Amino acid sequence: MKEYYKHFKLKYNIATDWDAILIIIVFSITGSLSVKLARPILEWLGVTQDTMSPWLYWPLRILIIFPVYQILQIAVGTTLGQFNFFWQFQKKMFKPFGRLFGLTPTNKQVKVK
């Protein structure tokens, strides 16, 4: 377990044990809260399990959880003083989506000067 923890700190360039603990707390709060908030958001949009087939409801709920999770991660991370870590984490997470939609240059694209 100690080796995994050391690897975690080195991989993500975490300076102190306290920062690592706060980052783990942010992940746990964000995950739980995003799942909890998905239902009220869908109800606000008028979507409930009673009004929609489970085959549509659950994929829609999962799609709602994703952006809620991203927003909460920045908000909770900022509240606990870890904005820089989570901002970099979000940028790294969304980089493949940018390439997919042509929003970031790839190695094959040539920049015109």
Secondary structure, DSSP 8 states (H G I E B T S, - for coil): -HHHHHHHHHHTT---HHHHHHHHHHHHHHHHHHHHHHHHHHHHTT--TTTS-HHHHHHHHHHHHHHHHHHHHHHHHHHTT-HHHHHHHHHHHHHHHHHHTT-S--TTS----
